[in-house]
Amino acid sequence: MKKNFLYVLTSVIGIVVLALIGSLLFKNKEDDQDLQTIKVAEVTHSIFYAPFYVAMENGYFKEEGIDIDLLLVSGSDNVAASVLAGDTNVGLAGPESATYVYLGGEKDYLEVFAGLTKRDGQFILSRSGKEFAWQDLIGKEILVGRKTGMPGLSFLRALKNEGIKESDVNINYSIEFGELSGAFIGGVGDYVNLFEPLASKLEESNNGYVVTSVGASSDPFPYTAFYAKKSYLKENKELLTSFTKAIKKGMDFTLNNDSEEVAKVVKNQFSDTSVDDLKIMIERYKKADVWLSTPVVEEDFFNTLIDLLKENDLINKTVYYKDLVYNLYE
């Protein structure tokens, strides 16, 4: 009799447990179905964007009812084209590409609705690793990518701030952004500008040595921002406002926790990079003060960007803050 009772009790408990598991699985599936997908085109996959990845990995987007479909689209011009074509909803790139689209006469142009970084995230790497001074670049060849992109523009401003003329340096603009590392390893150039994790990978393989931060010598401006087509932003203002709230949570976590904790959170985004290496990269970026504390593009920062574009003859008229920036974070 006792054995029968225990058997029945065990069976009942088993049924209850299975029912609970089934209920939870159904609920999770139902919750996922309720999420709205936003396709994001990122110009590069770098720890430079750590707050964004923290928001993904810590579930901040899901808390806001959003599922992120992340695509790598190399080149800020290609990111802009992807968003304009409707292949993606949001671009994560330098806002200079949105400026070019606006001045090109596109009616449904790109509006910047949130910021992420406020300084350049590149590091200059040399071949020797010897003590570095900016004057060492004079007469030397350095690989910086396209002149019209944010990396090239920021490097030119850093040169200016360090009292070096552009004409005194052999700046190689001919190599595509995604091929800089390979070209340098192949023997092209005396110096190269790279983001993390590529900078650290070159150090690990003894193919280059980080000597300084470009961002530390350049000026603060909206280096990387989120933008969307004007029509998409208008039709999905509430959704993108929630997106921006998730970014803010990611920023708070990144800035308020030590580098190792942040590294552990974003490790899933960089499967071939160790937590220890990610920690070093995050420390470098924290030291360079690259991240915004709120996802807001300030007017003075934006005007610095426009000045950069004008002084390098990339645009011939002023683009006003109110025409291109529509901050959603309050």
N, C-alpha and C positions, 0 to 999 in steps of 0.2 A: 504493500500500500504506500509506504514511504517512498519507494523507488518510483512508483507511478506518479506520485505528486511531484517529485523532483524533476521527472522527465517532462511533465506538463508545464511546470514552472520554467524550465530551461527553454522549452519550445516557445512559450509565450514571450519570454525576454528576447529570444532570437528574432521573433516576428516584429516586435516593437523596435528593436535596433535596426533591422532592415528597413522598416517603414520610415524611421527617422532619417536614415542615410538617403533613401530614395527621395524623401521630401526635400532634403538639403540640396541634393543634386538637381532636382527639378527647379528649386528656387534659384540656384546659381545660374542654371541655363536660362531661366526666365529673366533674371537680372541682366545677363549678357545681351539678351534679345532687346532689352529696353535701352541699351546704350546707343548713342548716336555716333556714327563713325566720322572722324575728320581725317582726311588724307593730307599728310604733311610732307612736303618736299624739303629736305635739308641739303644744304650745299656741300657739306662734308660731315663725316661722323667723327667727332672729336670730343675729348673730355672737356674741351673749351665750352661745350654746351651742357655741362654737368647738371645745372638746375632743371633743365628740360627733361633729362633722363631720370633724375630723381623723382620728378613728378610722375613719370611713367611707372617706374619700378616700385614706388611707394603707394601706388594706387590712387594718387590725387585726382587724376583725370576720371577714373571710374567713379570716385566719390561725387564728381560733378556730372555724372551721366554720360561720359565721353569715352569712346574707344579710339585710340590713335593707330592709324595705319601709316607707318613711317617708311618713306622711300628716299634713297640717296640719289640726288641729281647733281652731278658735278658741274660747277660753274654757276655763278649767280644769274647770268643771263638765261641759262637753261632752266633754272628754278622759276624765274619770272615767266618764261614761255610756258612752262608746265601749268602754272596757276592760271594764266590767261586762257590757255586752251581748255581748262576745266578738267585736266587729267588729275590734278590735285586741288585741294581747297585752300591750303595755307602754305606759304613759303617761309622758310627759315633761312635767311641770307642777309647780305648787306643791303640796306635800304637804298643804296645808290641805284640798284637795278629798278626799283619802283620809280625813282626820279626820272630815269631814262624813258621809261614807259609813259609817264605823265607828259613829258616834253615831246614825245613822239606823236601826241595827238590822240591816243587811245581813249575812246569815250568811257569804256568800262575799265578804267585804270586801276592800279593797285594802291590800296590804302594801308598804311602801317597802323596796326592797332595795339601792338605791345612790343616792348623792348626786352632784350636778354643780356647783351653785353655792352659795355661802355668803353672798352679799350681793345686794342689789337691783341690777339692771342698768339701771335707768332714769336718764335725765338730765333735768333741768329745763330747759326752753327758754323764753326770754322773747321778746317781740316787738322789743325795742330792742337787746339785746346790750350794754347798759350794765353797769358793774360791779355785781355782785350781792351782797346780804347776805340771809340767810334772813328777816330782819325785813321785807324788801320785799314778802313775800307777804301781810302783814297787810292785810286789807280788799280783797284782790284775788281774782279768780276763777282757779282752777287746775283743769285737767282731769286726772283720775287714773284713770278707769275705775271698775269696780265696787268698792264698799267691802269686799265679802266676799273679794276676791281678794288675792293676795300683793302686787301693786303698791300697792293702796290701803292695806293694813295696814302695809307697810314705810314708806310716806310718812307715815302717822300717827305711827309711832315716830320717824321723823326729825324731824318737827315737835316732838315731845315732847323729844327730845334737844337740840334747838336752843332750847328754852325758849319755844315758841310754842303757844298753846292752839288746839285744833281749831276752836273757835267764833270765833277771830279771823280765820280764813281762809274764803273762800267756796269750798268744795270741791265741784266738780261731779262727781257720781257717775252722772249720767244717760246718759252716752255710752259705748257699747260699746268694748271694748279696741281692736278692729280699725278703729274709726272715729275715734279720737282725733286722728290726724294731719289727716284731712280736715276735721274740725270746726274745728280750730285755724286751718287755712289759710282756712277759710270765715269767720273772724272771731269765733269763739266763744272766750271766755276771754282772760285776760291772760298765763297761763302754761300749759304742758302738760308732762306727764311722758311720755317716749318712750324706747323701746329703740332700739339700733342694729339695722339701718341707717337707720331712719326719722329719727332725730335728725339724722344727717349730711345726709340728703336735704333736710330742711327748711332746713338751713344753706345748702346749695348753691343752693337756689331763693330764698334770702333771705326765707323765710317764718318763720324762727325762729332763735334763737341759743342754743347750749348754754351755760348759766351755772354749773351745778354738778352733781355726782353725788348721787343720793338715797342710794345704798348707802354712801357715805362718811360720811353722818350718821346712818344707821340702824344697827341692831345686826346682828352675824352670826347667821344661823340658816339652816336648810335651805330656801333660797329656791326652788330647782328640784331635783326628784329624780325617779328612775325608780320606778314602782310597777307591780304586777301583781295580779291576783286571787289570793287565798290558795291556791285550788285549783291554779291554773296554776303558781304558784311551787313548790308542793309536787311537782307532777308533772314540772316542768322545772327543777329546782334546778341540775343540772349545766349545762344550756344557759344559764341566766341567770348562773351563775357565770362561764362563758366570756364572756358578754356584758359582765360587769363588768370582767373582765381587759382587754378591748379598750378600755373606757372609761379605765382606768388608763393604758394606753399613750397614749391621746389626750391625757390630762392631762399626762403627762410631756413629750410633744413640745411641747405648747402652752406650758408653763411654762419649758422649757429651751431654747427656740429664740427668736430675735428675731422681732418682730412681722411683718416683711416675709416671712420664711420661712413663718410660719403663714398669712399672707394668701395666699401663692401656693398653699398646699395646699388651702385651703377655697374658692378662687376659683370652682371648679365649682359650688359651692352658691349662689353669688351672681353669676350671669352678667351682671347689669346693673350691677354695682359694680366699680370698678377696684381693682387690687391696692393702689394708693396710698391709696385711700379706706379699704379694708379694714384696711390697716396702721394708719391713724389710729384706727379704731374699736377694734382690738385693743390698741393702746397705752392707750387710755382705760380699757379694762376691766382691763388689767394694773395700771394705776395705782390703780384703785379696789379691787384685790385681791378680785375677785369669784369666782374659781374655787377649788374644793377641790384639794388636792394628792393626795388619795386619795378614791375613791368611797365614802366611809364617812360616814353620818349620825351625828354624835356626840350623846350623850344631852343634854348641856347646850345644844347648839344646838336640839335638838328641843323641849326644855322652854321655851326662849325663844319658839318658835313658839306653843306652847300658851298661854303667858302672853299673847301678843299677841291670840290669838283670844278668850280670856276677858275681857281688859280692854276689848275692843270689843264685848262681849256677843254674840259670834257662836257661842259654845258655853257651856253652863252647867254643865259638869262636866269634870273632868280626864281627859285621855287619856294613858295611861302609855306610855312609850317601848317597853317590852317587848311591848306589845299591838299596836303598829303598825309597828315597825321591825325588819327582819330583814336585816341587812347580810350580803352574800354575799362581799365582798372580805375576804381574810385577809392 
